[in-house]
């Protein structure tokens, strides 16, 4: 006996949920959902995309490359400055003409 007549019996609700679940499994809605999932998966497969893992690897490679570039630029500047200083010391006539 149901203690509260305003609300349906819990067994009735459970049975109703089970029946609705079975009906949805066999309904066209389930087929539509499966077809949509297959279509979206197919379309995403055709796009030129990379996985998150591949993206993260390439991000790390880019960061290391940028760091190396900054080091090489600093070294080049240092060499250019020391080369300019050595050139001035080696050619005092040119120094006088510039000054």
Secondary structure, DSSP 4 states (H G I P E B T S, - for coil): --S-TTS--HHHHHHHHHHHHHHHHTSHHHHHHHHHHHHHHHHHHHS----HHHHHHHHHHHHHHHHHHHHHHHHHHHHHHHHHHHHHHH-HHHHHHH-
